[in-house]
């Protein structure tokens, strides 16, 4: 419903379509989506469209190539 979403530094594996934007999803109207530095393995792409506002704070995103191992190393009971 005209939401603006930044999809950055994610890993998608075995996902039919990683994200929707221009066509909407189910009963929702289209939104705006910017995708950058994502990894897609046996997955469909992000459907991008439009622009999103600048993030109002500084951050450093992990490169998509480092996300899978980082999540696996910290996921699960007693690992946080």
Backbone atoms as SQL, in Angstrom:
CREATE TABLE atoms (id INTEGER PRIMARY KEY, chain TEXT, resi INTEGER, resn TEXT, atom TEXT, x REAL, y REAL, z REAL);
INSERT INTO atoms VALUES
  (1, 'A', 1, 'UNK', 'N', 0.842, -1.177, 0.000),
  (2, 'A', 1, 'UNK', 'CA', 0.000, 0.000, 0.000),
  (3, 'A', 1, 'UNK', 'C', 0.886, 1.238, 0.000),
  (4, 'A', 2, 'UNK', 'N', 1.752, 1.335, -0.997),
  (5, 'A', 2, 'UNK', 'CA', 2.679, 2.443, -1.195),
  (6, 'A', 2, 'UNK', 'C', 3.750, 2.523, -0.116),
  (7, 'A', 3, 'UNK', 'N', 4.065, 1.417, 0.520),
  (8, 'A', 3, 'UNK', 'CA', 5.166, 1.398, 1.489),
  (9, 'A', 3, 'UNK', 'C', 6.487, 1.466, 0.737),
  (10, 'A', 4, 'UNK', 'N', 7.496, 2.051, 1.373),
  (11, 'A', 4, 'UNK', 'CA', 8.840, 2.080, 0.823),
  (12, 'A', 4, 'UNK', 'C', 9.718, 1.122, 1.602),
  (13, 'A', 5, 'UNK', 'N', 10.354, 0.168, 0.908),
  (14, 'A', 5, 'UNK', 'CA', 11.149, -0.865, 1.576),
  (15, 'A', 5, 'UNK', 'C', 12.531, -0.952, 0.929),
  (16, 'A', 6, 'UNK', 'N', 13.558, -0.989, 1.783),
  (17, 'A', 6, 'UNK', 'CA', 14.928, -1.227, 1.331),
  (18, 'A', 6, 'UNK', 'C', 15.284, -2.658, 1.703),
  (19, 'A', 7, 'UNK', 'N', 15.597, -3.472, 0.716),
  (20, 'A', 7, 'UNK', 'CA', 15.992, -4.867, 0.931),
  (21, 'A', 7, 'UNK', 'C', 17.481, -4.933, 0.619),
  (22, 'A', 8, 'UNK', 'N', 18.297, -5.058, 1.668),
  (23, 'A', 8, 'UNK', 'CA', 19.743, -4.928, 1.498),
  (24, 'A', 8, 'UNK', 'C', 20.497, -5.982, 2.303),
  (25, 'A', 9, 'UNK', 'N', 21.458, -6.636, 1.645),
  (26, 'A', 9, 'UNK', 'CA', 22.337, -7.579, 2.332),
  (27, 'A', 9, 'UNK', 'C', 21.621, -8.811, 2.852),
  (28, 'A', 10, 'UNK', 'N', 20.705, -9.359, 2.067),
  (29, 'A', 10, 'UNK', 'CA', 19.963, -10.558, 2.466),
  (30, 'A', 10, 'UNK', 'C', 20.392, -11.758, 1.640),
  (31, 'A', 11, 'UNK', 'N', 20.099, -12.937, 2.157),
  (32, 'A', 11, 'UNK', 'CA', 20.349, -14.179, 1.440),
  (33, 'A', 11, 'UNK', 'C', 19.010, -14.876, 1.241),
  (34, 'A', 12, 'UNK', 'N', 18.680, -15.165, -0.001),
  (35, 'A', 12, 'UNK', 'CA', 17.455, -15.874, -0.336),
  (36, 'A', 12, 'UNK', 'C', 17.838, -17.214, -0.952),
  (37, 'A', 13, 'UNK', 'N', 17.340, -18.309, -0.386),
  (38, 'A', 13, 'UNK', 'CA', 17.609, -19.646, -0.917),
  (39, 'A', 13, 'UNK', 'C', 16.292, -20.380, -1.107),
  (40, 'A', 14, 'UNK', 'N', 16.095, -20.901, -2.301),
  (41, 'A', 14, 'UNK', 'CA', 14.910, -21.696, -2.626),
  (42, 'A', 14, 'UNK', 'C', 13.617, -20.944, -2.357),
  (43, 'A', 15, 'UNK', 'N', 13.582, -19.689, -2.794),
  (44, 'A', 15, 'UNK', 'CA', 12.397, -18.844, -2.637),
  (45, 'A', 15, 'UNK', 'C', 11.851, -18.556, -4.026),
  (46, 'A', 16, 'UNK', 'N', 10.565, -18.808, -4.231),
  (47, 'A', 16, 'UNK', 'CA', 9.963, -18.634, -5.553),
  (48, 'A', 16, 'UNK', 'C', 10.176, -17.218, -6.073),
  (49, 'A', 17, 'UNK', 'N', 9.767, -16.210, -5.326),
  (50, 'A', 17, 'UNK', 'CA', 10.058, -14.818, -5.658),
  (51, 'A', 17, 'UNK', 'C', 10.382, -14.123, -4.345),
  (52, 'A', 18, 'UNK', 'N', 11.548, -13.553, -4.262),
  (53, 'A', 18, 'UNK', 'CA', 12.052, -13.007, -3.000),
  (54, 'A', 18, 'UNK', 'C', 11.193, -11.869, -2.460),
  (55, 'A', 19, 'UNK', 'N', 10.753, -10.966, -3.295),
  (56, 'A', 19, 'UNK', 'CA', 9.927, -9.854, -2.814),
  (57, 'A', 19, 'UNK', 'C', 9.155, -9.223, -3.972),
  (58, 'A', 20, 'UNK', 'N', 8.027, -8.675, -3.625),
  (59, 'A', 20, 'UNK', 'CA', 7.147, -8.022, -4.585),
  (60, 'A', 20, 'UNK', 'C', 7.126, -6.531, -4.332),
  (61, 'A', 21, 'UNK', 'N', 6.845, -5.767, -5.385),
  (62, 'A', 21, 'UNK', 'CA', 6.718, -4.321, -5.230),
  (63, 'A', 21, 'UNK', 'C', 5.701, -3.776, -6.219),
  (64, 'A', 22, 'UNK', 'N', 6.053, -3.773, -7.475),
  (65, 'A', 22, 'UNK', 'CA', 5.239, -3.121, -8.501),
  (66, 'A', 22, 'UNK', 'C', 3.877, -3.772, -8.689),
  (67, 'A', 23, 'UNK', 'N', 3.783, -5.072, -8.509),
  (68, 'A', 23, 'UNK', 'CA', 2.500, -5.742, -8.736),
  (69, 'A', 23, 'UNK', 'C', 1.677, -5.885, -7.468),
  (70, 'A', 24, 'UNK', 'N', 2.233, -5.525, -6.315),
  (71, 'A', 24, 'UNK', 'CA', 1.506, -5.727, -5.064),
  (72, 'A', 24, 'UNK', 'C', 1.536, -7.194, -4.682),
  (73, 'A', 25, 'UNK', 'N', 0.863, -7.531, -3.618),
  (74, 'A', 25, 'UNK', 'CA', 0.811, -8.920, -3.155),
  (75, 'A', 25, 'UNK', 'C', -0.549, -9.175, -2.544),
  (76, 'A', 26, 'UNK', 'N', -1.166, -10.274, -2.927),
  (77, 'A', 26, 'UNK', 'CA', -2.513, -10.616, -2.453),
  (78, 'A', 26, 'UNK', 'C', -3.441, -9.431, -2.732),
  (79, 'A', 27, 'UNK', 'N', -4.045, -8.861, -1.710),
  (80, 'A', 27, 'UNK', 'CA', -4.990, -7.759, -1.898),
  (81, 'A', 27, 'UNK', 'C', -4.361, -6.377, -1.749),
  (82, 'A', 28, 'UNK', 'N', -3.046, -6.299, -1.564),
  (83, 'A', 28, 'UNK', 'CA', -2.416, -4.990, -1.364),
  (84, 'A', 28, 'UNK', 'C', -2.058, -4.335, -2.692),
  (85, 'A', 29, 'UNK', 'N', -2.056, -3.031, -2.679),
  (86, 'A', 29, 'UNK', 'CA', -1.643, -2.251, -3.846),
  (87, 'A', 29, 'UNK', 'C', -0.118, -2.242, -3.941),
  (88, 'A', 30, 'UNK', 'N', 0.419, -1.792, -5.075),
  (89, 'A', 30, 'UNK', 'CA', 1.868, -1.738, -5.234),
  (90, 'A', 30, 'UNK', 'C', 2.552, -0.848, -4.202),
  (91, 'A', 31, 'UNK', 'N', 3.810, -1.142, -3.977),
  (92, 'A', 31, 'UNK', 'CA', 4.644, -0.330, -3.102),
  (93, 'A', 31, 'UNK', 'C', 5.902, 0.072, -3.843),
  (94, 'A', 32, 'UNK', 'N', 6.892, 0.536, -3.095),
  (95, 'A', 32, 'UNK', 'CA', 8.171, 0.937, -3.668),
  (96, 'A', 32, 'UNK', 'C', 9.255, 0.109, -3.004),
  (97, 'A', 33, 'UNK', 'N', 10.135, -0.483, -3.796),
  (98, 'A', 33, 'UNK', 'CA', 11.161, -1.361, -3.250),
  (99, 'A', 33, 'UNK', 'C', 12.483, -1.139, -3.964),
  (100, 'A', 34, 'UNK', 'N', 13.528, -0.952, -3.175),
  (101, 'A', 34, 'UNK', 'CA', 14.892, -0.849, -3.688),
  (102, 'A', 34, 'UNK', 'C', 15.657, -2.033, -3.118),
  (103, 'A', 35, 'UNK', 'N', 16.332, -2.787, -3.966),
  (104, 'A', 35, 'UNK', 'CA', 17.113, -3.954, -3.532),
  (105, 'A', 35, 'UNK', 'C', 18.571, -3.738, -3.919),
  (106, 'A', 36, 'UNK', 'N', 19.474, -4.044, -2.957),
  (107, 'A', 36, 'UNK', 'CA', 20.899, -3.946, -3.278),
  (108, 'A', 36, 'UNK', 'C', 21.697, -4.938, -2.439),
  (109, 'A', 37, 'UNK', 'N', 22.722, -5.481, -3.064),
  (110, 'A', 37, 'UNK', 'CA', 23.641, -6.437, -2.452),
  (111, 'A', 37, 'UNK', 'C', 22.930, -7.592, -1.761),
  (112, 'A', 38, 'UNK', 'N', 22.062, -8.280, -2.498),
  (113, 'A', 38, 'UNK', 'CA', 21.393, -9.477, -1.995),
  (114, 'A', 38, 'UNK', 'C', 21.920, -10.689, -2.747),
  (115, 'A', 39, 'UNK', 'N', 21.789, -11.857, -2.154),
  (116, 'A', 39, 'UNK', 'CA', 22.233, -13.104, -2.767),
  (117, 'A', 39, 'UNK', 'C', 21.015, -13.976, -3.044),
  (118, 'A', 40, 'UNK', 'N', 20.913, -14.508, -4.262),
  (119, 'A', 40, 'UNK', 'CA', 19.779, -15.332, -4.660),
  (120, 'A', 40, 'UNK', 'C', 20.288, -16.694, -5.140),
  (121, 'A', 41, 'UNK', 'N', 19.987, -17.759, -4.411),
  (122, 'A', 41, 'UNK', 'CA', 20.359, -19.113, -4.799),
  (123, 'A', 41, 'UNK', 'C', 19.081, -19.897, -5.050),
  (124, 'A', 42, 'UNK', 'N', 18.913, -20.368, -6.273),
  (125, 'A', 42, 'UNK', 'CA', 17.694, -21.079, -6.659),
  (126, 'A', 42, 'UNK', 'C', 16.452, -20.295, -6.248),
  (127, 'A', 43, 'UNK', 'N', 16.494, -18.985, -6.462),
  (128, 'A', 43, 'UNK', 'CA', 15.399, -18.101, -6.067),
  (129, 'A', 43, 'UNK', 'C', 15.097, -17.109, -7.176),
  (130, 'A', 44, 'UNK', 'N', 13.856, -16.654, -7.176),
  (131, 'A', 44, 'UNK', 'CA', 13.477, -15.591, -8.085),
  (132, 'A', 44, 'UNK', 'C', 13.966, -14.258, -7.543),
  (133, 'A', 45, 'UNK', 'N', 13.965, -13.252, -8.375),
  (134, 'A', 45, 'UNK', 'CA', 14.502, -11.954, -7.975),
  (135, 'A', 45, 'UNK', 'C', 13.524, -11.144, -7.128),
  (136, 'A', 46, 'UNK', 'N', 14.014, -10.042, -6.619),
  (137, 'A', 46, 'UNK', 'CA', 13.144, -9.037, -6.016),
  (138, 'A', 46, 'UNK', 'C', 12.540, -8.225, -7.149),
  (139, 'A', 47, 'UNK', 'N', 11.264, -7.956, -7.048),
  (140, 'A', 47, 'UNK', 'CA', 10.592, -7.090, -8.010),
  (141, 'A', 47, 'UNK', 'C', 10.742, -5.655, -7.489),
  (142, 'A', 48, 'UNK', 'N', 11.611, -4.899, -8.093),
  (143, 'A', 48, 'UNK', 'CA', 11.895, -3.549, -7.621),
  (144, 'A', 48, 'UNK', 'C', 11.102, -2.521, -8.402),
  (145, 'A', 49, 'UNK', 'N', 10.828, -1.398, -7.748),
  (146, 'A', 49, 'UNK', 'CA', 10.109, -0.319, -8.409),
  (147, 'A', 49, 'UNK', 'C', 10.179, 0.923, -7.538),
  (148, 'A', 50, 'UNK', 'N', 10.490, 2.042, -8.126),
  (149, 'A', 50, 'UNK', 'CA', 10.448, 3.304, -7.413),
  (150, 'A', 50, 'UNK', 'C', 11.677, 3.573, -6.565),
  (151, 'A', 51, 'UNK', 'N', 11.517, 4.480, -5.623),
  (152, 'A', 51, 'UNK', 'CA', 12.599, 4.887, -4.739),
  (153, 'A', 51, 'UNK', 'C', 12.108, 4.849, -3.297),
  (154, 'A', 52, 'UNK', 'N', 13.034, 4.866, -2.382),
  (155, 'A', 52, 'UNK', 'CA', 12.698, 4.943, -0.953),
  (156, 'A', 52, 'UNK', 'C', 13.484, 6.091, -0.340),
  (157, 'A', 53, 'UNK', 'N', 12.991, 6.594, 0.778),
  (158, 'A', 53, 'UNK', 'CA', 13.656, 7.692, 1.466),
  (159, 'A', 53, 'UNK', 'C', 15.000, 7.225, 2.011),
  (160, 'A', 54, 'UNK', 'N', 15.896, 8.170, 2.191),
  (161, 'A', 54, 'UNK', 'CA', 17.202, 7.862, 2.778),
  (162, 'A', 54, 'UNK', 'C', 17.027, 7.407, 4.222),
  (163, 'A', 55, 'UNK', 'N', 17.857, 6.465, 4.658),
  (164, 'A', 55, 'UNK', 'CA', 17.830, 6.000, 6.041),
  (165, 'A', 55, 'UNK', 'C', 18.345, 7.149, 6.922),
  (166, 'A', 56, 'UNK', 'N', 17.606, 7.522, 7.981),
  (167, 'A', 56, 'UNK', 'CA', 17.973, 8.711, 8.764),
  (168, 'A', 56, 'UNK', 'C', 19.035, 8.467, 9.838),
  (169, 'A', 57, 'UNK', 'N', 19.870, 7.447, 9.663),
  (170, 'A', 57, 'UNK', 'CA', 20.938, 7.153, 10.618),
  (171, 'A', 57, 'UNK', 'C', 22.026, 6.386, 9.879),
  (172, 'A', 58, 'UNK', 'N', 23.216, 6.364, 10.442),
  (173, 'A', 58, 'UNK', 'CA', 24.315, 5.643, 9.829),
  (174, 'A', 58, 'UNK', 'C', 24.297, 4.166, 10.211),
  (175, 'A', 59, 'UNK', 'N', 24.757, 3.326, 9.338),
  (176, 'A', 59, 'UNK', 'CA', 24.883, 1.890, 9.607),
  (177, 'A', 59, 'UNK', 'C', 25.844, 1.288, 8.606),
  (178, 'A', 60, 'UNK', 'N', 26.336, 0.118, 8.928),
  (179, 'A', 60, 'UNK', 'CA', 27.166, -0.635, 8.004),
  (180, 'A', 60, 'UNK', 'C', 26.534, -2.011, 7.831),
  (181, 'A', 61, 'UNK', 'N', 26.054, -2.281, 6.641),
  (182, 'A', 61, 'UNK', 'CA', 25.441, -3.583, 6.360),
  (183, 'A', 61, 'UNK', 'C', 26.539, -4.600, 6.062),
  (184, 'A', 62, 'UNK', 'N', 26.345, -5.837, 6.526),
  (185, 'A', 62, 'UNK', 'CA', 27.263, -6.913, 6.154),
  (186, 'A', 62, 'UNK', 'C', 27.110, -7.191, 4.663),
  (187, 'A', 63, 'UNK', 'N', 28.185, -7.498, 3.996),
  (188, 'A', 63, 'UNK', 'CA', 28.061, -7.911, 2.594),
  (189, 'A', 63, 'UNK', 'C', 27.224, -9.193, 2.502),
  (190, 'A', 64, 'UNK', 'N', 26.412, -9.309, 1.480),
  (191, 'A', 64, 'UNK', 'CA', 25.540, -10.476, 1.339),
  (192, 'A', 64, 'UNK', 'C', 26.336, -11.780, 1.381),
  (193, 'A', 65, 'UNK', 'N', 27.558, -11.774, 0.884),
  (194, 'A', 65, 'UNK', 'CA', 28.385, -12.977, 0.885),
  (195, 'A', 65, 'UNK', 'C', 28.767, -13.458, 2.278),
  (196, 'A', 66, 'UNK', 'N', 28.653, -12.597, 3.294),
  (197, 'A', 66, 'UNK', 'CA', 29.010, -12.963, 4.668),
  (198, 'A', 66, 'UNK', 'C', 27.791, -13.251, 5.544),
  (199, 'A', 67, 'UNK', 'N', 26.601, -13.012, 5.036),
  (200, 'A', 67, 'UNK', 'CA', 25.385, -13.121, 5.858),
  (201, 'A', 67, 'UNK', 'C', 25.069, -14.557, 6.248),
  (202, 'A', 68, 'UNK', 'N', 25.105, -15.481, 5.304),
  (203, 'A', 68, 'UNK', 'CA', 24.722, -16.868, 5.599),
  (204, 'A', 68, 'UNK', 'C', 25.560, -17.454, 6.736),
  (205, 'A', 69, 'UNK', 'N', 26.865, -17.314, 6.667),
  (206, 'A', 69, 'UNK', 'CA', 27.727, -17.881, 7.706),
  (207, 'A', 69, 'UNK', 'C', 27.541, -17.153, 9.039),
  (208, 'A', 70, 'UNK', 'N', 27.316, -15.867, 8.997),
  (209, 'A', 70, 'UNK', 'CA', 27.095, -15.089, 10.221),
  (210, 'A', 70, 'UNK', 'C', 25.811, -15.520, 10.924),
  (211, 'A', 71, 'UNK', 'N', 24.757, -15.701, 10.175),
  (212, 'A', 71, 'UNK', 'CA', 23.478, -16.141, 10.758),
  (213, 'A', 71, 'UNK', 'C', 23.615, -17.553, 11.299),
  (214, 'A', 72, 'UNK', 'N', 24.217, -18.454, 10.539),
  (215, 'A', 72, 'UNK', 'CA', 24.376, -19.845, 10.997),
  (216, 'A', 72, 'UNK', 'C', 25.208, -19.929, 12.272),
  (217, 'A', 73, 'UNK', 'N', 26.202, -19.067, 12.412),
  (218, 'A', 73, 'UNK', 'CA', 27.055, -19.089, 13.593),
  (219, 'A', 73, 'UNK', 'C', 26.338, -18.570, 14.835),
  (220, 'A', 74, 'UNK', 'N', 25.347, -17.700, 14.649),
  (221, 'A', 74, 'UNK', 'CA', 24.681, -17.107, 15.807),
  (222, 'A', 74, 'UNK', 'C', 23.260, -17.562, 16.028),
  (223, 'A', 75, 'UNK', 'N', 22.731, -18.434, 15.175),
  (224, 'A', 75, 'UNK', 'CA', 21.341, -18.855, 15.298),
  (225, 'A', 75, 'UNK', 'C', 21.187, -20.073, 16.193),
  (226, 'A', 76, 'UNK', 'N', 20.063, -20.165, 16.866),
  (227, 'A', 76, 'UNK', 'CA', 19.756, -21.336, 17.673),
  (228, 'A', 76, 'UNK', 'C', 19.828, -21.041, 19.164),
  (229, 'A', 77, 'UNK', 'N', 19.278, -21.940, 19.921),
  (230, 'A', 77, 'UNK', 'CA', 19.213, -21.785, 21.383),
  (231, 'A', 77, 'UNK', 'C', 20.608, -21.709, 21.989),
  (232, 'A', 78, 'UNK', 'N', 20.797, -20.757, 22.900),
  (233, 'A', 78, 'UNK', 'CA', 22.045, -20.624, 23.625),
  (234, 'A', 78, 'UNK', 'C', 23.199, -20.044, 22.846),
  (235, 'A', 79, 'UNK', 'N', 22.956, -19.485, 21.654),
  (236, 'A', 79, 'UNK', 'CA', 24.047, -18.968, 20.836),
  (237, 'A', 79, 'UNK', 'C', 24.095, -17.444, 20.784),
  (238, 'A', 80, 'UNK', 'N', 23.162, -16.796, 21.404),
  (239, 'A', 80, 'UNK', 'CA', 23.155, -15.332, 21.352),
  (240, 'A', 80, 'UNK', 'C', 23.962, -14.790, 22.505);
